[in-house]
Amino acid sequence: MPIIVNLDVMMAKRKMSLNELSEKVGVTLSNLSILKTGKAKAIRFSTLEAICEVLNCQPGDILEYTAE
């Protein structure tokens, strides 16, 4: 898939664990794990907004497009 999820990179920059992000965003640990590993097929704007708010970043910091 040409969309790369850089959630793990942003979490490392903010020194935040998946458990902590899950609690702050209100998304289950398993769903965040699926997103973090790039296995998610979609993401709600409301979830992306909450992640960006907690990590203090832009959507482009989380999602990246690369041509295959």
PyMOL Python script that loads the backbone (N, CA, C, O; Angstrom):
from pymol import cmd

cmd.read_pdbstr("""\
ATOM      1  N   MET A   1       0.853  -1.184   0.000  1.00  0.00           N
ATOM      2  CA  MET A   1       0.000   0.000   0.000  1.00  0.00           C
ATOM      3  C   MET A   1       0.888   1.232   0.000  1.00  0.00           C
ATOM      4  O   MET A   1       1.841   1.303   0.775  1.00  0.00           O
ATOM      5  N   PRO A   2       0.596   2.194  -0.846  1.00  0.00           N
ATOM      6  CA  PRO A   2       1.466   3.368  -0.935  1.00  0.00           C
ATOM      7  C   PRO A   2       1.313   4.356   0.221  1.00  0.00           C
ATOM      8  O   PRO A   2       2.057   5.335   0.289  1.00  0.00           O
ATOM      9  N   ILE A   3       0.361   4.119   1.134  1.00  0.00           N
ATOM     10  CA  ILE A   3       0.216   4.982   2.313  1.00  0.00           C
ATOM     11  C   ILE A   3       1.005   4.361   3.464  1.00  0.00           C
ATOM     12  O   ILE A   3       0.771   3.216   3.849  1.00  0.00           O
ATOM     13  N   ILE A   4       1.931   5.127   3.995  1.00  0.00           N
ATOM     14  CA  ILE A   4       2.753   4.659   5.114  1.00  0.00           C
ATOM     15  C   ILE A   4       2.312   5.383   6.375  1.00  0.00           C
ATOM     16  O   ILE A   4       2.136   6.602   6.377  1.00  0.00           O
ATOM     17  N   VAL A   5       2.136   4.624   7.443  1.00  0.00           N
ATOM     18  CA  VAL A   5       1.727   5.184   8.731  1.00  0.00           C
ATOM     19  C   VAL A   5       2.973   5.360   9.594  1.00  0.00           C
ATOM     20  O   VAL A   5       3.694   4.404   9.881  1.00  0.00           O
ATOM     21  N   ASN A   6       3.201   6.587   9.993  1.00  0.00           N
ATOM     22  CA  ASN A   6       4.379   6.904  10.811  1.00  0.00           C
ATOM     23  C   ASN A   6       3.997   7.179  12.265  1.00  0.00           C
ATOM     24  O   ASN A   6       4.626   7.992  12.942  1.00  0.00           O
ATOM     25  N   LEU A   7       2.969   6.496  12.726  1.00  0.00           N
ATOM     26  CA  LEU A   7       2.515   6.708  14.102  1.00  0.00           C
ATOM     27  C   LEU A   7       3.607   6.339  15.100  1.00  0.00           C
ATOM     28  O   LEU A   7       3.796   7.032  16.100  1.00  0.00           O
ATOM     29  N   ASP A   8       4.319   5.258  14.836  1.00  0.00           N
ATOM     30  CA  ASP A   8       5.381   4.839  15.759  1.00  0.00           C
ATOM     31  C   ASP A   8       6.494   5.880  15.845  1.00  0.00           C
ATOM     32  O   ASP A   8       7.079   6.079  16.910  1.00  0.00           O
ATOM     33  N   VAL A   9       6.782   6.538  14.736  1.00  0.00           N
ATOM     34  CA  VAL A   9       7.822   7.570  14.721  1.00  0.00           C
ATOM     35  C   VAL A   9       7.396   8.761  15.579  1.00  0.00           C
ATOM     36  O   VAL A   9       8.178   9.276  16.378  1.00  0.00           O
ATOM     37  N   MET A  10       6.134   9.193  15.400  1.00  0.00           N
ATOM     38  CA  MET A  10       5.645  10.336  16.177  1.00  0.00           C
ATOM     39  C   MET A  10       5.545   9.990  17.661  1.00  0.00           C
ATOM     40  O   MET A  10       5.831  10.825  18.520  1.00  0.00           O
ATOM     41  N   MET A  11       5.139   8.758  17.958  1.00  0.00           N
ATOM     42  CA  MET A  11       5.079   8.342  19.364  1.00  0.00           C
ATOM     43  C   MET A  11       6.470   8.342  19.986  1.00  0.00           C
ATOM     44  O   MET A  11       6.636   8.741  21.139  1.00  0.00           O
ATOM     45  N   ALA A  12       7.466   7.897  19.230  1.00  0.00           N
ATOM     46  CA  ALA A  12       8.838   7.881  19.744  1.00  0.00           C
ATOM     47  C   ALA A  12       9.339   9.307  19.963  1.00  0.00           C
ATOM     48  O   ALA A  12       9.999   9.585  20.965  1.00  0.00           O
ATOM     49  N   LYS A  13       9.030  10.214  19.031  1.00  0.00           N
ATOM     50  CA  LYS A  13       9.447  11.616  19.188  1.00  0.00           C
ATOM     51  C   LYS A  13       8.832  12.251  20.421  1.00  0.00           C
ATOM     52  O   LYS A  13       9.466  13.069  21.088  1.00  0.00           O
ATOM     53  N   ARG A  14       7.585  11.870  20.726  1.00  0.00           N
ATOM     54  CA  ARG A  14       6.884  12.430  21.894  1.00  0.00           C
ATOM     55  C   ARG A  14       7.092  11.580  23.149  1.00  0.00           C
ATOM     56  O   ARG A  14       6.587  11.898  24.225  1.00  0.00           O
ATOM     57  N   LYS A  15       7.852  10.487  22.982  1.00  0.00           N
ATOM     58  CA  LYS A  15       8.133   9.565  24.094  1.00  0.00           C
ATOM     59  C   LYS A  15       6.845   9.106  24.760  1.00  0.00           C
ATOM     60  O   LYS A  15       6.697   9.165  25.981  1.00  0.00           O
ATOM     61  N   MET A  16       5.911   8.646  23.919  1.00  0.00           N
ATOM     62  CA  MET A  16       4.607   8.203  24.405  1.00  0.00           C
ATOM     63  C   MET A  16       4.394   6.745  24.040  1.00  0.00           C
ATOM     64  O   MET A  16       4.668   6.331  22.914  1.00  0.00           O
ATOM     65  N   SER A  17       3.908   5.976  24.988  1.00  0.00           N
ATOM     66  CA  SER A  17       3.650   4.561  24.740  1.00  0.00           C
ATOM     67  C   SER A  17       2.294   4.382  24.063  1.00  0.00           C
ATOM     68  O   SER A  17       1.461   5.288  24.062  1.00  0.00           O
ATOM     69  N   LEU A  18       2.090   3.210  23.494  1.00  0.00           N
ATOM     70  CA  LEU A  18       0.814   2.911  22.853  1.00  0.00           C
ATOM     71  C   LEU A  18      -0.309   2.906  23.888  1.00  0.00           C
ATOM     72  O   LEU A  18      -1.420   3.354  23.607  1.00  0.00           O
ATOM     73  N   ASN A  19      -0.020   2.404  25.068  1.00  0.00           N
ATOM     74  CA  ASN A  19      -1.029   2.405  26.140  1.00  0.00           C
ATOM     75  C   ASN A  19      -1.440   3.824  26.506  1.00  0.00           C
ATOM     76  O   ASN A  19      -2.630   4.109  26.642  1.00  0.00           O
ATOM     77  N   GLU A  20      -0.469   4.716  26.666  1.00  0.00           N
ATOM     78  CA  GLU A  20      -0.752   6.098  27.028  1.00  0.00           C
ATOM     79  C   GLU A  20      -1.548   6.792  25.930  1.00  0.00           C
ATOM     80  O   GLU A  20      -2.505   7.513  26.215  1.00  0.00           O
ATOM     81  N   LEU A  21      -1.154   6.576  24.669  1.00  0.00           N
ATOM     82  CA  LEU A  21      -1.878   7.188  23.553  1.00  0.00           C
ATOM     83  C   LEU A  21      -3.303   6.658  23.490  1.00  0.00           C
ATOM     84  O   LEU A  21      -4.241   7.416  23.246  1.00  0.00           O
ATOM     85  N   SER A  22      -3.465   5.369  23.706  1.00  0.00           N
ATOM     86  CA  SER A  22      -4.788   4.746  23.683  1.00  0.00           C
ATOM     87  C   SER A  22      -5.700   5.390  24.724  1.00  0.00           C
ATOM     88  O   SER A  22      -6.858   5.689  24.434  1.00  0.00           O
ATOM     89  N   GLU A  23      -5.190   5.600  25.913  1.00  0.00           N
ATOM     90  CA  GLU A  23      -5.990   6.220  26.978  1.00  0.00           C
ATOM     91  C   GLU A  23      -6.360   7.650  26.638  1.00  0.00           C
ATOM     92  O   GLU A  23      -7.496   8.069  26.864  1.00  0.00           O
ATOM     93  N   LYS A  24      -5.412   8.405  26.096  1.00  0.00           N
ATOM     94  CA  LYS A  24      -5.651   9.822  25.813  1.00  0.00           C
ATOM     95  C   LYS A  24      -6.553  10.039  24.607  1.00  0.00           C
ATOM     96  O   LYS A  24      -7.326  10.997  24.570  1.00  0.00           O
ATOM     97  N   VAL A  25      -6.457   9.141  23.608  1.00  0.00           N
ATOM     98  CA  VAL A  25      -7.237   9.298  22.385  1.00  0.00           C
ATOM     99  C   VAL A  25      -8.616   8.661  22.519  1.00  0.00           C
ATOM    100  O   VAL A  25      -9.563   9.087  21.859  1.00  0.00           O
ATOM    101  N   GLY A  26      -8.731   7.647  23.368  1.00  0.00           N
ATOM    102  CA  GLY A  26     -10.000   6.956  23.523  1.00  0.00           C
ATOM    103  C   GLY A  26     -10.236   5.907  22.464  1.00  0.00           C
ATOM    104  O   GLY A  26     -11.382   5.594  22.142  1.00  0.00           O
ATOM    105  N   VAL A  27      -9.168   5.362  21.921  1.00  0.00           N
ATOM    106  CA  VAL A  27      -9.244   4.282  20.932  1.00  0.00           C
ATOM    107  C   VAL A  27      -8.621   3.045  21.571  1.00  0.00           C
ATOM    108  O   VAL A  27      -7.641   3.144  22.310  1.00  0.00           O
ATOM    109  N   THR A  28      -9.190   1.892  21.284  1.00  0.00           N
ATOM    110  CA  THR A  28      -8.684   0.674  21.908  1.00  0.00           C
ATOM    111  C   THR A  28      -7.229   0.422  21.524  1.00  0.00           C
ATOM    112  O   THR A  28      -6.755   0.825  20.462  1.00  0.00           O
ATOM    113  N   LEU A  29      -6.558  -0.251  22.421  1.00  0.00           N
ATOM    114  CA  LEU A  29      -5.157  -0.587  22.190  1.00  0.00           C
ATOM    115  C   LEU A  29      -4.988  -1.419  20.920  1.00  0.00           C
ATOM    116  O   LEU A  29      -4.048  -1.209  20.155  1.00  0.00           O
ATOM    117  N   SER A  30      -5.892  -2.350  20.705  1.00  0.00           N
ATOM    118  CA  SER A  30      -5.782  -3.210  19.518  1.00  0.00           C
ATOM    119  C   SER A  30      -5.976  -2.418  18.227  1.00  0.00           C
ATOM    120  O   SER A  30      -5.273  -2.660  17.245  1.00  0.00           O
ATOM    121  N   ASN A  31      -6.916  -1.480  18.214  1.00  0.00           N
ATOM    122  CA  ASN A  31      -7.121  -0.674  16.997  1.00  0.00           C
ATOM    123  C   ASN A  31      -5.941   0.258  16.737  1.00  0.00           C
ATOM    124  O   ASN A  31      -5.564   0.468  15.584  1.00  0.00           O
ATOM    125  N   LEU A  32      -5.357   0.817  17.789  1.00  0.00           N
ATOM    126  CA  LEU A  32      -4.175   1.663  17.596  1.00  0.00           C
ATOM    127  C   LEU A  32      -2.989   0.824  17.129  1.00  0.00           C
ATOM    128  O   LEU A  32      -2.177   1.282  16.324  1.00  0.00           O
ATOM    129  N   SER A  33      -2.892  -0.387  17.626  1.00  0.00           N
ATOM    130  CA  SER A  33      -1.817  -1.276  17.202  1.00  0.00           C
ATOM    131  C   SER A  33      -1.944  -1.611  15.721  1.00  0.00           C
ATOM    132  O   SER A  33      -0.948  -1.643  14.998  1.00  0.00           O
ATOM    133  N   ILE A  34      -3.171  -1.861  15.271  1.00  0.00           N
ATOM    134  CA  ILE A  34      -3.417  -2.136  13.847  1.00  0.00           C
ATOM    135  C   ILE A  34      -3.014  -0.932  13.005  1.00  0.00           C
ATOM    136  O   ILE A  34      -2.404  -1.080  11.946  1.00  0.00           O
ATOM    137  N   LEU A  35      -3.358   0.256  13.482  1.00  0.00           N
ATOM    138  CA  LEU A  35      -2.983   1.480  12.766  1.00  0.00           C
ATOM    139  C   LEU A  35      -1.475   1.664  12.759  1.00  0.00           C
ATOM    140  O   LEU A  35      -0.890   1.994  11.727  1.00  0.00           O
ATOM    141  N   LYS A  36      -0.849   1.453  13.900  1.00  0.00           N
ATOM    142  CA  LYS A  36       0.602   1.660  14.037  1.00  0.00           C
ATOM    143  C   LYS A  36       1.406   0.731  13.140  1.00  0.00           C
ATOM    144  O   LYS A  36       2.448   1.118  12.611  1.00  0.00           O
ATOM    145  N   THR A  37       0.926  -0.483  12.970  1.00  0.00           N
ATOM    146  CA  THR A  37       1.658  -1.455  12.163  1.00  0.00           C
ATOM    147  C   THR A  37       1.335  -1.364  10.676  1.00  0.00           C
ATOM    148  O   THR A  37       1.859  -2.136   9.873  1.00  0.00           O
ATOM    149  N   GLY A  38       0.463  -0.409  10.310  1.00  0.00           N
ATOM    150  CA  GLY A  38       0.151  -0.213   8.907  1.00  0.00           C
ATOM    151  C   GLY A  38      -0.833  -1.221   8.353  1.00  0.00           C
ATOM    152  O   GLY A  38      -0.977  -1.330   7.135  1.00  0.00           O
ATOM    153  N   LYS A  39      -1.509  -1.956   9.208  1.00  0.00           N
ATOM    154  CA  LYS A  39      -2.471  -2.961   8.752  1.00  0.00           C
ATOM    155  C   LYS A  39      -3.874  -2.406   8.596  1.00  0.00           C
ATOM    156  O   LYS A  39      -4.753  -3.092   8.075  1.00  0.00           O
ATOM    157  N   ALA A  40      -4.103  -1.164   9.042  1.00  0.00           N
ATOM    158  CA  ALA A  40      -5.437  -0.561   8.934  1.00  0.00           C
ATOM    159  C   ALA A  40      -5.738  -0.217   7.486  1.00  0.00           C
ATOM    160  O   ALA A  40      -4.853   0.193   6.735  1.00  0.00           O
ATOM    161  N   LYS A  41      -6.990  -0.389   7.106  1.00  0.00           N
ATOM    162  CA  LYS A  41      -7.434  -0.065   5.746  1.00  0.00           C
ATOM    163  C   LYS A  41      -8.068   1.318   5.685  1.00  0.00           C
ATOM    164  O   LYS A  41      -8.260   1.862   4.598  1.00  0.00           O
ATOM    165  N   ALA A  42      -8.396   1.894   6.842  1.00  0.00           N
ATOM    166  CA  ALA A  42      -9.031   3.213   6.875  1.00  0.00           C
ATOM    167  C   ALA A  42      -8.816   3.818   8.255  1.00  0.00           C
ATOM    168  O   ALA A  42      -8.491   3.118   9.214  1.00  0.00           O
ATOM    169  N   ILE A  43      -9.004   5.129   8.337  1.00  0.00           N
ATOM    170  CA  ILE A  43      -8.954   5.828   9.621  1.00  0.00           C
ATOM    171  C   ILE A  43      -9.992   6.935   9.583  1.00  0.00           C
ATOM    172  O   ILE A  43     -10.121   7.645   8.586  1.00  0.00           O
ATOM    173  N   ARG A  44     -10.730   7.077  10.674  1.00  0.00           N
ATOM    174  CA  ARG A  44     -11.722   8.149  10.762  1.00  0.00           C
ATOM    175  C   ARG A  44     -11.000   9.478  10.976  1.00  0.00           C
ATOM    176  O   ARG A  44      -9.971   9.541  11.649  1.00  0.00           O
ATOM    177  N   PHE A  45     -11.557  10.530  10.394  1.00  0.00           N
ATOM    178  CA  PHE A  45     -10.983  11.859  10.610  1.00  0.00           C
ATOM    179  C   PHE A  45     -10.997  12.216  12.091  1.00  0.00           C
ATOM    180  O   PHE A  45     -10.077  12.868  12.585  1.00  0.00           O
ATOM    181  N   SER A  46     -12.044  11.787  12.801  1.00  0.00           N
ATOM    182  CA  SER A  46     -12.125  12.101  14.232  1.00  0.00           C
ATOM    183  C   SER A  46     -10.988  11.413  15.004  1.00  0.00           C
ATOM    184  O   SER A  46     -10.450  11.983  15.954  1.00  0.00           O
ATOM    185  N   THR A  47     -10.629  10.208  14.601  1.00  0.00           N
ATOM    186  CA  THR A  47      -9.504   9.513  15.243  1.00  0.00           C
ATOM    187  C   THR A  47      -8.193  10.194  14.902  1.00  0.00           C
ATOM    188  O   THR A  47      -7.349  10.398  15.775  1.00  0.00           O
ATOM    189  N   LEU A  48      -8.019  10.549  13.632  1.00  0.00           N
ATOM    190  CA  LEU A  48      -6.800  11.245  13.206  1.00  0.00           C
ATOM    191  C   LEU A  48      -6.677  12.589  13.912  1.00  0.00           C
ATOM    192  O   LEU A  48      -5.585  12.983  14.323  1.00  0.00           O
ATOM    193  N   GLU A  49      -7.791  13.287  14.050  1.00  0.00           N
ATOM    194  CA  GLU A  49      -7.794  14.567  14.755  1.00  0.00           C
ATOM    195  C   GLU A  49      -7.365  14.388  16.216  1.00  0.00           C
ATOM    196  O   GLU A  49      -6.552  15.158  16.728  1.00  0.00           O
ATOM    197  N   ALA A  50      -7.913  13.377  16.876  1.00  0.00           N
ATOM    198  CA  ALA A  50      -7.576  13.127  18.284  1.00  0.00           C
ATOM    199  C   ALA A  50      -6.101  12.762  18.431  1.00  0.00           C
ATOM    200  O   ALA A  50      -5.439  13.225  19.360  1.00  0.00           O
ATOM    201  N   ILE A  51      -5.587  11.942  17.532  1.00  0.00           N
ATOM    202  CA  ILE A  51      -4.168  11.558  17.586  1.00  0.00           C
ATOM    203  C   ILE A  51      -3.287  12.788  17.390  1.00  0.00           C
ATOM    204  O   ILE A  51      -2.313  12.985  18.117  1.00  0.00           O
ATOM    205  N   CYS A  52      -3.636  13.617  16.402  1.00  0.00           N
ATOM    206  CA  CYS A  52      -2.843  14.818  16.134  1.00  0.00           C
ATOM    207  C   CYS A  52      -2.885  15.784  17.323  1.00  0.00           C
ATOM    208  O   CYS A  52      -1.886  16.429  17.643  1.00  0.00           O
ATOM    209  N   GLU A  53      -4.040  15.876  17.967  1.00  0.00           N
ATOM    210  CA  GLU A  53      -4.165  16.764  19.120  1.00  0.00           C
ATOM    211  C   GLU A  53      -3.277  16.282  20.260  1.00  0.00           C
ATOM    212  O   GLU A  53      -2.575  17.078  20.884  1.00  0.00           O
ATOM    213  N   VAL A  54      -3.305  14.988  20.532  1.00  0.00           N
ATOM    214  CA  VAL A  54      -2.515  14.426  21.641  1.00  0.00           C
ATOM    215  C   VAL A  54      -1.016  14.479  21.333  1.00  0.00           C
ATOM    216  O   VAL A  54      -0.210  14.800  22.206  1.00  0.00           O
ATOM    217  N   LEU A  55      -0.649  14.164  20.097  1.00  0.00           N
ATOM    218  CA  LEU A  55       0.777  14.140  19.734  1.00  0.00           C
ATOM    219  C   LEU A  55       1.294  15.498  19.283  1.00  0.00           C
ATOM    220  O   LEU A  55       2.481  15.658  19.001  1.00  0.00           O
ATOM    221  N   ASN A  56       0.378  16.493  19.216  1.00  0.00           N
ATOM    222  CA  ASN A  56       0.748  17.838  18.795  1.00  0.00           C
ATOM    223  C   ASN A  56       1.482  17.800  17.447  1.00  0.00           C
ATOM    224  O   ASN A  56       2.626  18.236  17.321  1.00  0.00           O
ATOM    225  N   CYS A  57       0.773  17.261  16.450  1.00  0.00           N
ATOM    226  CA  CYS A  57       1.372  17.135  15.116  1.00  0.00           C
ATOM    227  C   CYS A  57       0.306  17.347  14.047  1.00  0.00           C
ATOM    228  O   CYS A  57      -0.861  17.574  14.367  1.00  0.00           O
ATOM    229  N   GLN A  58       0.694  17.274  12.812  1.00  0.00           N
ATOM    230  CA  GLN A  58      -0.195  17.413  11.666  1.00  0.00           C
ATOM    231  C   GLN A  58      -0.492  16.028  11.087  1.00  0.00           C
ATOM    232  O   GLN A  58       0.286  15.095  11.284  1.00  0.00           O
ATOM    233  N   PRO A  59      -1.629  15.890  10.365  1.00  0.00           N
ATOM    234  CA  PRO A  59      -1.933  14.591   9.751  1.00  0.00           C
ATOM    235  C   PRO A  59      -0.795  14.075   8.856  1.00  0.00           C
ATOM    236  O   PRO A  59      -0.555  12.871   8.778  1.00  0.00           O
ATOM    237  N   GLY A  60      -0.109  14.993   8.190  1.00  0.00           N
ATOM    238  CA  GLY A  60       1.008  14.592   7.335  1.00  0.00           C
ATOM    239  C   GLY A  60       2.191  14.025   8.102  1.00  0.00           C
ATOM    240  O   GLY A  60       3.048  13.356   7.525  1.00  0.00           O
ATOM    241  N   ASP A  61       2.238  14.289   9.400  1.00  0.00           N
ATOM    242  CA  ASP A  61       3.285  13.687  10.224  1.00  0.00           C
ATOM    243  C   ASP A  61       2.977  12.217  10.499  1.00  0.00           C
ATOM    244  O   ASP A  61       3.879  11.424  10.768  1.00  0.00           O
ATOM    245  N   ILE A  62       1.686  11.859  10.427  1.00  0.00           N
ATOM    246  CA  ILE A  62       1.249  10.497  10.715  1.00  0.00           C
ATOM    247  C   ILE A  62       1.159   9.663   9.446  1.00  0.00           C
ATOM    248  O   ILE A  62       1.562   8.500   9.432  1.00  0.00           O
ATOM    249  N   LEU A  63       0.625  10.264   8.370  1.00  0.00           N
ATOM    250  CA  LEU A  63       0.405   9.537   7.125  1.00  0.00           C
ATOM    251  C   LEU A  63       1.306  10.087   6.027  1.00  0.00           C
ATOM    252  O   LEU A  63       1.491  11.298   5.906  1.00  0.00           O
ATOM    253  N   GLU A  64       1.860   9.186   5.237  1.00  0.00           N
ATOM    254  CA  GLU A  64       2.771   9.578   4.156  1.00  0.00           C
ATOM    255  C   GLU A  64       2.430   8.767   2.914  1.00  0.00           C
ATOM    256  O   GLU A  64       2.176   7.566   3.000  1.00  0.00           O
ATOM    257  N   TYR A  65       2.424   9.426   1.760  1.00  0.00           N
ATOM    258  CA  TYR A  65       2.180   8.736   0.490  1.00  0.00           C
ATOM    259  C   TYR A  65       3.496   8.530  -0.235  1.00  0.00           C
ATOM    260  O   TYR A  65       4.299   9.453  -0.371  1.00  0.00           O
ATOM    261  N   THR A  66       3.705   7.314  -0.696  1.00  0.00           N
ATOM    262  CA  THR A  66       4.876   7.033  -1.527  1.00  0.00           C
ATOM    263  C   THR A  66       4.413   6.258  -2.748  1.00  0.00           C
ATOM    264  O   THR A  66       3.653   5.298  -2.629  1.00  0.00           O
ATOM    265  N   ALA A  67       4.862   6.666  -3.903  1.00  0.00           N
ATOM    266  CA  ALA A  67       4.516   5.954  -5.125  1.00  0.00           C
ATOM    267  C   ALA A  67       5.211   4.600  -5.125  1.00  0.00           C
ATOM    268  O   ALA A  67       6.378   4.482  -4.752  1.00  0.00           O
ATOM    269  N   GLU A  68       4.486   3.601  -5.543  1.00  0.00           N
ATOM    270  CA  GLU A  68       5.073   2.246  -5.553  1.00  0.00           C
ATOM    271  C   GLU A  68       5.930   2.039  -6.774  1.00  0.00           C
ATOM    272  O   GLU A  68       6.503   0.964  -6.951  1.00  0.00           O
TER     273      GLU A  68
END
""", "prot")
cmd.dss("prot")
cmd.show_as("cartoon", "prot")
cmd.util.cbc("prot")
cmd.orient("prot")
